[in-house]
């Protein structure tokens, strides 16, 4: 088949895949045809080398690179409203506003804090046995929404009737007791999130804000569209969904699952447990001091480079690589369409 026929079939089989994901894949195959023609190949020869579009779709699906009907599925109507609120109708943070600062104080008897705002959000610890919330606004008459029920402290809200209203609250700072183990659930549209705590599980949803989380607790869960994500010290489970944001993880031996379209992944661990990484055009860099279990890396058209597994020199493998270590119950799975994968 020629290029037009090949691309039409590719469009058909990937018709229910997330548009951003498929665009990255399609661009990659367009590039294959361009380079092939420049090297004197016919379109029929190139399509034969690339394989059947249906098989390409099945290969991507089996590798976990794509899913039909919304690959990420992370944002509901509220978060879409937040996004337009902040991006289109809110004023720039760089303009010189006269900010008003207000402080709230709460007893330390909550199990969870939920924050929903378009503002920058910062959470850290202090030695006091109280929860202290400080927020800045561009209008001193505007108050932060506060609600609490069943040991849950709720800060801020974005209602659909406020869809086209600008956000007056620019930043929220939360101080919690250092020995507290309350859960943190944070949602923001374009605000940056910085969490530096000790024993707290963290869930964060954002459209375009950057996220930095440091916690020694068991679980971190982040959903973001374009913001960069950094996670440090988490002990057990790390789960990240992102479209184009880069992801960096530094920890001892957590279980990690990361799904991305075009964001680059930088994983630095002392010891690996189950590690699952999926990307479309991502570069994936994995550094593990003490490797255990088996490693399973897959890519559709990218390149996998295994460095320190071989004493004398690095080795490059196309498509896939499998290797077992001391504990076959532990595994690494990485998949990408056109990015590079490096394991050291």
C-alpha positions in Angstrom: 0.0 0.0 0.0 1.1 3.6 -0.5 1.4 6.3 2.1 -2.1 7.6 1.7 -3.6 4.2 2.2 -1.4 3.4 5.1 -2.3 6.7 6.9 -6.0 6.2 6.3 -5.9 2.7 7.9 -3.8 4.2 10.8 -6.5 6.9 11.3 -9.2 4.2 11.3 -7.6 1.9 13.9 -6.6 4.7 16.2 -10.0 6.5 15.8 -11.0 6.1 19.4 -7.6 7.0 20.9 -6.9 10.2 22.8 -6.2 12.9 20.2 -3.0 14.1 21.7 -1.6 10.6 22.0 -2.5 9.7 18.4 -1.0 12.9 17.0 2.4 12.0 18.5 2.1 8.5 16.9 0.9 9.7 13.6 3.7 12.3 13.3 6.2 9.6 14.0 5.0 7.5 11.0 4.8 10.6 8.8 8.5 11.1 9.6 9.3 7.4 8.7 7.8 8.0 5.2 9.7 11.3 4.8 13.0 9.8 5.7 12.4 6.7 3.6 11.6 8.7 0.5 14.7 10.8 1.0 16.7 7.6 1.1 15.3 6.4 -2.3 12.6 4.0 -1.1 9.1 3.8 -2.5 6.1 4.4 -0.4 5.1 0.7 -0.8 8.5 -0.4 0.5 8.2 1.9 3.5 4.7 0.7 4.4 5.9 -2.9 4.2 8.8 -2.2 6.6 6.5 -0.4 9.0 3.9 -3.2 9.1 0.2 -3.5 9.0 -1.6 -0.5 10.8 -3.9 -2.9 12.6 -0.9 -4.8 14.0 0.7 -1.5 15.0 -2.5 -0.5 16.8 -2.7 -3.9 18.6 1.0 -3.7 19.5 0.5 -0.2 21.1 -2.6 -1.4 22.9 -0.9 -4.6 24.3 2.1 -2.6 25.5 -0.2 -0.3 27.4 0.9 2.8 25.4 -2.6 3.7 24.3 -6.1 3.1 25.5 -9.3 3.7 23.6 -11.9 6.2 24.8 -9.7 8.8 26.7 -6.3 7.4 27.7 -6.0 9.6 30.7 -9.6 10.4 31.8 -8.3 12.6 34.6 -10.3 15.8 34.3 -14.0 16.3 35.1 -16.2 19.3 34.3 -15.1 21.1 37.5 -11.5 20.9 36.5 -12.2 22.0 32.9 -14.0 25.0 34.5 -11.0 25.7 36.7 -8.7 25.6 33.6 -10.8 28.2 31.6 -11.2 30.2 34.8 -7.5 30.6 35.3 -6.3 30.6 31.7 -8.8 32.8 29.9 -10.5 35.1 32.5 -8.0 35.3 35.3 -5.4 38.1 35.2 -1.7 37.4 35.0 0.3 36.7 38.2 3.0 39.0 37.0 0.9 42.1 37.2 1.5 44.3 40.2 -1.5 43.6 42.5 -1.9 45.0 46.0 -2.2 41.7 47.9 -4.0 41.2 51.2 -2.9 38.4 53.5 -5.3 36.6 55.9 -4.7 33.8 58.4 -6.9 31.0 59.7 -6.2 28.6 62.6 -7.7 25.2 63.2 -7.3 22.5 65.9 -5.4 19.4 64.9 -8.4 17.0 64.9 -8.8 16.3 61.1 -8.1 13.1 59.2 -7.8 14.8 55.8 -7.4 18.2 54.2 -9.0 18.9 50.8 -7.9 22.0 48.8 -9.6 23.2 45.6 -8.4 26.5 44.1 -6.8 28.2 41.1 -4.1 29.5 43.5 -0.5 28.4 44.1 -0.6 25.9 47.0 2.2 25.3 49.5 2.0 22.7 52.3 4.7 22.2 54.9 5.1 21.2 58.6 5.8 23.1 61.8 6.2 22.2 65.5 2.9 23.6 66.6 -0.1 21.3 67.3 -2.4 23.3 65.1 -3.2 23.7 61.4 -2.5 27.3 60.2 -3.7 28.5 56.8 -2.4 31.7 55.3 -3.8 33.0 52.0 -3.3 36.1 49.8 -6.0 37.8 47.8 -6.2 40.7 45.4 -9.4 41.8 47.1 -9.5 41.9 50.9 -13.2 41.4 50.9 -12.8 38.0 49.4 -12.6 35.1 51.9 -11.3 31.6 51.4 -14.2 29.1 51.5 -13.9 26.8 54.5 -16.0 23.8 55.4 -15.4 20.9 57.7 -17.4 17.7 58.3 -16.5 14.2 59.5 -12.9 15.2 60.3 -12.3 16.6 56.8 -11.1 20.2 56.4 -12.2 21.6 53.0 -10.5 24.8 51.8 -11.7 26.6 48.7 -14.1 25.6 46.0 -14.7 26.3 42.3 -18.4 26.0 41.3 -19.7 25.8 37.8 -21.6 29.1 38.3 -18.2 30.7 38.7 -17.0 29.3 35.4 -16.3 32.7 33.8 -15.2 34.5 37.0 -11.6 35.4 37.7 -9.9 34.0 40.8 -9.0 36.6 43.5 -7.1 34.2 45.7 -3.5 33.9 44.5 -1.7 31.7 47.0 -2.6 29.3 49.9 0.0 28.3 52.5 -0.9 25.4 54.9 1.2 24.5 57.9 0.4 21.2 59.6 1.9 19.5 62.7 5.2 17.7 61.9 3.9 14.4 63.4 0.6 14.5 61.6 -0.4 11.7 59.3 -3.5 13.4 57.8 -4.1 12.8 54.1 -3.7 15.7 51.6 -6.0 16.0 48.5 -5.1 19.0 46.3 -6.8 20.2 43.1 -5.8 23.3 41.2 -6.0 24.5 37.5 -2.8 26.4 36.7 -1.4 27.0 40.2 1.9 25.4 41.3 1.8 22.9 44.1 4.6 22.4 46.6 4.3 19.8 49.4 7.1 19.2 51.8 5.8 17.0 54.6 6.8 13.8 56.5 4.1 11.2 57.0 1.3 12.3 54.7 -0.3 10.5 51.7 -0.7 13.1 48.9 -3.2 13.2 45.9 -2.8 16.1 43.5 -4.8 17.1 40.4 -3.8 20.0 38.2 -4.2 21.1 34.6 -0.9 23.1 34.0 0.7 23.8 37.3 4.0 22.3 38.3 4.0 19.8 41.2 6.7 19.1 43.7 6.0 16.6 46.5 8.4 15.4 49.2 6.9 12.9 51.7 8.1 9.7 53.4 4.5 8.3 53.4 3.3 5.3 51.4 1.3 6.9 48.6 1.6 9.7 46.1 -1.0 10.1 43.2 -0.6 12.9 40.7 -2.8 13.8 37.6 -1.6 16.7 35.4 -1.9 17.8 31.8 1.2 19.9 31.1 2.8 20.6 34.5 6.2 19.1 35.5 6.1 16.6 38.4 8.9 16.0 41.0 8.4 13.3 43.7 11.0 12.6 46.5 11.2 10.1 49.3 7.9 8.3 48.9 8.2 4.9 50.4 5.7 2.7 48.6 3.3 3.6 45.8 3.8 6.4 43.2 1.2 6.9 40.4 1.5 9.7 37.9 -0.7 10.5 34.8 0.6 13.4 32.6 0.3 14.5 29.0 3.3 16.6 28.3 4.9 17.3 31.7 8.3 15.9 32.6 8.4 13.5 35.6 11.3 13.1 38.1 11.3 10.6 40.9 14.0 10.1 43.5 13.4 7.5 46.3 14.5 4.3 47.9 12.3 1.4 46.5 8.7 2.5 45.8 6.4 0.8 43.3 6.0 3.2 40.4 3.4 3.6 37.6 3.8 6.5 35.2 1.7 7.2 32.1 2.7 10.0 29.7 2.4 11.1 26.1 5.4 13.3 25.5 6.9 14.1 28.9 10.4 12.8 29.7 10.9 10.5 32.7 13.9 10.6 35.0 13.7 7.8 37.6 16.5 7.5 40.3 16.1 4.6 42.8 18.2 2.8 45.4 16.4 -0.4 44.6 13.6 -1.3 42.3 10.2 -2.9 43.0 7.5 -3.1 40.3 8.2 -0.3 37.8 5.8 0.4 35.0 6.5 3.3 32.6 4.5 4.1 29.4 5.2 6.9 27.0 4.6 7.8 23.4 7.4 10.1 22.4 9.1 10.2 25.8 12.7 9.8 26.7 12.9 7.4 29.7 16.0 7.5 31.9 16.2 4.9 34.8 19.0 4.8 37.3 18.9 2.0 39.9 21.7 1.3 42.4 20.7 -2.2 43.3 18.7 -4.0 40.6 16.5 -7.0 41.4 13.8 -9.0 39.6 13.2 -8.9 35.9 13.3 -6.1 33.4 10.9 -5.8 30.4 11.3 -2.8 28.2 9.2 -2.2 25.0 9.1 0.4 22.3 7.4 0.7 19.0 10.0 2.7 17.0 12.2 4.2 19.7 15.6 2.9 20.9 16.4 1.1 24.2 19.9 1.5 25.6 21.0 -0.7 28.4 24.2 0.6 30.0 25.5 -0.9 33.3 24.1 -4.4 32.7 27.1 -5.0 30.5 30.6 -4.7 31.9 32.6 -3.7 28.8 30.3 -1.4 26.9 26.7 -0.2 26.5 24.4 -2.2 24.3 21.6 -0.8 22.1 18.5 -3.0 21.5 15.6 -2.1 19.2 11.9 -2.9 20.0 12.2 -4.8 23.3 14.5 -6.3 26.0 14.0 -8.9 28.7 16.4 -9.8 31.5 16.0 -11.5 34.9 17.7 -10.8 38.2 17.6 -12.3 41.6 13.9 -12.0 42.3 11.6 -12.8 39.5 8.6 -11.4 41.4 9.9 -7.8 40.8 9.7 -6.4 37.3 10.3 -3.2 35.3 8.1 -2.5 32.3 8.7 0.5 30.1 7.0 1.3 26.8 7.4 4.2 24.3 6.6 4.9 20.7 9.4 7.1 19.5 11.4 8.1 22.6 14.6 6.6 23.9 14.8 4.4 27.0 18.0 4.3 29.1 18.6 2.0 32.1 21.8 2.4 34.2 
